[in-house]
Structure formats: structure tokens, C-alpha cells
Amino acid sequence: MEASADYPGVTTGDGYAVGGLDDLGDGPGFRKVRKGLGVTAFGVNAIVLPPGIETGFHYHDTQEELYFVHRGTIEMEFGDGSAHELGPGSFARVDAATVRKVRNKGDVDAVYVCAGGANGYVGRDGRVREGEEQRVKALHDLSSEQPK
């Protein structure tokens, strides 16, 4: 295991990288999760947005995005004029061509994660390590008890 040269707080190993939000930068703005952790299959950033600040409207050519609010309260406004308030634990999925902007509606820095990709879902390709079958089955059983 070793730290990344560009991100000393990020630890890399054989096939993985781990790090925290503060390991990827400080202050407001983009935290380059993709670059910091070496993600290659999709784009992903964490954004720290101070109170009262909003991003500009934007859209993408091909990349669908998924937003996850980690901390604070944001409002997402879309090109059709609708706006939706999202608090901690909330998600929003946005098609590539849909115009959107984000505004921090709270009194503290908002932190949200945005992951983007194109060309579809690859399907469930996970495999269970030998000897873990019962543990994984138990976890799936717990998930199936949740409301659909």
C-alpha cells in the first residue's frame, strides 16, 4: 500500500484506492474523485458548494449524471423551470441533454457527489468469493425485506 503522489492522503493498493473528501482537496469547488482514486469506468466528482452559491446551467452531449447529496441542502433547477430541494441522502438522475443547475439553499457548505457515464449499464457482474456465500445471501435477504 502506498499514498498517491498527487493525493498524499489517498492510499492505493493492488486493485483499489481509498481516501476521504479532504484527501482530494480543500475549500469550495470540485474534488476530483476520478483522478484522485484512479476511477476509469465513469466520471465522478465531489463538489463543495458554499451557502448561497449556485452553479451555472449546463448540460452534456452524452453523459447521464447521478447526483447524491452527502451534506447540506441543495436545490436543483431544470431547464423546464422546475426546482427540487434535496437534502442529505437524496439522489437525482439527470439525462445528458437536460439543462440543470445546483444552488446551495442552506447555511453550511453543501457537499454532493456527481457520477456520470454513457453507453449503458453493464449488468450485475458481481461474484461471491468462495466461503462468503451465506454472508452475501443474508445481506440480500435483508435487502429484500425493504419496501420496493
C-alpha positions in Angstrom: 0.0 0.0 0.0 1.2 3.5 -0.8 0.0 7.0 -1.0 -0.7 8.7 -4.3 1.9 11.2 -5.3 -0.7 13.9 -6.3 -3.0 13.0 -3.4 -0.9 12.0 -0.4 -4.0 11.2 1.7 -5.2 8.6 -0.8 -3.9 5.1 -0.2 -3.6 2.7 -3.2 -3.2 -1.0 -3.2 -3.4 -3.9 -5.6 -6.7 -3.1 -7.4 -8.1 -0.4 -5.0 -7.7 3.1 -3.7 -9.2 4.7 -0.6 -9.4 8.3 0.6 -11.6 10.9 2.1 -13.1 14.1 0.8 -10.4 16.2 2.5 -7.7 14.0 0.9 -8.9 15.2 -2.5 -8.5 19.0 -1.8 -9.8 21.7 0.4 -12.0 24.7 0.2 -15.0 25.1 -2.1 -15.3 23.6 -5.6 -14.6 20.3 -7.3 -12.8 17.4 -5.6 -11.6 15.2 -8.4 -12.6 11.8 -7.2 -12.0 10.1 -10.6 -8.4 11.4 -10.8 -7.7 11.1 -7.0 -8.8 7.4 -6.8 -8.0 6.4 -10.3 -11.6 5.7 -11.5 -11.6 4.8 -15.1 -15.1 3.4 -15.9 -17.1 6.6 -15.3 -16.7 10.3 -14.3 -17.1 11.2 -10.6 -16.5 14.3 -8.6 -17.5 15.6 -5.2 -18.5 19.3 -5.1 -18.3 21.6 -2.1 -20.7 24.4 -2.6 -20.8 27.3 -0.1 -24.1 28.8 1.2 -25.9 30.9 -1.4 -23.7 29.9 -4.3 -25.1 28.3 -7.5 -23.6 26.7 -10.4 -24.4 27.9 -13.9 -26.9 26.0 -16.1 -25.2 23.2 -18.0 -25.9 20.0 -20.0 -23.9 17.2 -21.6 -23.7 15.7 -25.0 -23.8 12.0 -24.0 -23.2 11.7 -20.2 -26.1 10.9 -17.9 -25.5 12.1 -14.4 -26.4 10.8 -10.9 -26.2 13.3 -8.0 -26.1 12.3 -4.3 -26.3 14.9 -1.5 -23.9 14.0 1.3 -24.3 17.1 3.4 -26.4 20.3 3.4 -29.3 21.2 1.2 -29.2 21.9 -2.5 -31.9 22.9 -5.0 -31.7 21.5 -8.5 -33.3 23.7 -11.1 -34.0 22.3 -14.6 -34.5 23.9 -18.0 -38.2 23.4 -17.8 -38.3 25.8 -14.8 -39.0 23.2 -12.1 -36.9 23.2 -9.0 -36.4 20.4 -6.4 -34.9 20.7 -2.9 -32.6 17.8 -2.0 -31.2 17.1 1.5 -28.7 14.7 2.9 -29.2 11.2 1.4 -31.2 12.4 -1.6 -30.5 11.4 -5.2 -31.3 13.0 -8.6 -30.7 11.4 -12.0 -30.4 13.7 -15.0 -30.4 12.9 -18.7 -27.4 14.3 -20.6 -29.3 16.9 -22.6 -31.4 18.1 -19.7 -30.3 21.6 -18.6 -29.7 21.9 -14.9 -28.0 24.0 -12.2 -27.4 23.5 -8.5 -27.9 26.0 -5.7 -26.9 25.7 -2.1 -30.1 26.6 -0.1 -28.6 26.1 3.3 -26.4 27.9 5.9 -23.5 25.5 5.6 -21.3 24.1 2.8 -23.3 21.6 0.8 -21.4 18.5 -0.4 -22.7 16.4 -3.2 -21.3 13.7 -5.4 -21.9 13.6 -9.1 -21.2 10.5 -11.2 -21.6 10.4 -14.9 -21.4 7.9 -17.7 -22.6 6.8 -21.0 -23.4 3.7 -23.1 -25.5 1.8 -20.5 -25.5 -0.4 -17.5 -23.2 -3.4 -17.7 -25.5 -5.7 -15.7 -24.9 -7.5 -12.5 -21.5 -8.9 -12.9 -20.5 -9.4 -9.2 -19.2 -12.7 -8.0 -19.1 -14.1 -4.5 -15.8 -15.1 -3.1 -15.6 -18.7 -2.1 -16.7 -19.2 1.5 -18.8 -15.9 1.6 -22.0 -17.3 0.0 -24.0 -17.4 3.2 -22.9 -13.9 4.3 -23.8 -12.4 1.0 -27.2 -14.3 0.9 -28.0 -12.9 4.3 -27.3 -9.4 3.1 -29.5 -9.9 0.1 -32.3 -11.3 2.3 -32.2 -8.1 4.4 -32.4 -6.0 1.2 -35.5 -8.0 0.0 -37.3 -7.1 3.3 -37.1 -3.4 2.4 -40.2 -1.7 0.7 -39.9 -1.7 -3.1 
